[in-house]
Amino acid sequence: MALWFAALLGLLQGLTEFIPVSSTAHLRIAPALFGQPDPGAPYTAVLQLGTLVAVLAYFAKDLVALPVAMFKDPSSADGRLPWLIAAGTVPIVIAGLVLKKHIEGDLRSLYVVCGTLIGVGLILIVIDRYAAGRGATKPIAAGPNSTSCCCQCNGCCTEARLPILRRCWAGCIRLTWRK
C-alpha cells in the first residue's frame, strides 16, 4: 500500500469515527473510490486501535472512576455502567468468534457495506421522525430495554466491526430514553 493512501485511510478513520457515519464502511469504500485494493479487516482493525487509544486517553478519568463507583455505589448510574458494558461485550465476543470468516470475507462486500449504509440511514430517519417533538429526554434507565440494546448493538458492531451497525446505538438510545 502506498504511504499516501495509508495516511489517507488514517485521516479518514480519525475524521469519521466520532461523527454519525460509519468509519468502518468508509474505510471499505475509500479503496474502491481511489482504485486501490481493499486492505482487509486486519488493517481496518489496526487503524481502529489508534481510535481506541484516543478514546482511552480522553476517558481515562472515567475509566478509573467507574470501577470505583461500581463498588462504592452499585445502584448509581455510574455504578451500573461497567456491568452494562460487560453485558454488552459478551455477545460481541461470541459473534466475533462465530462469524470471523464472514466478517473477513463476504460481509466486506461493497454491496453489503453500501446496502447497510442505506438501510440503517433509512432506519435513522424513521427514528429521528419518531423521536422528534417528544419533549426533553433524560438518561437511559438500566433495565431490560437498555441492557438488550447494549447487548445487541455492542454485539453487532464493536468487535465484529460490521459496517454502520454501530449507528444502531443512536437509535437504541433515543428509543430507550424516557420523557
Buried (B, 14 or more C-beta within 10 A) or exposed (E): EEEEBBEBBEEBBBEBBEEEBBBBBBBBBBBEEEEBEBBEBEBBBEBBEEBEEEEEEEEEEEEEEBBEBBEEEEEEEBBBBBBBEEBBBEBBBEBBEEBEEEBBEEBBEBEBBBEBBEEBBEBBEEBEEEBEEEEEEEEBEBEEBBBBBBBBBBBBBBBBBBBBBBBBBBBBBBEBBEE
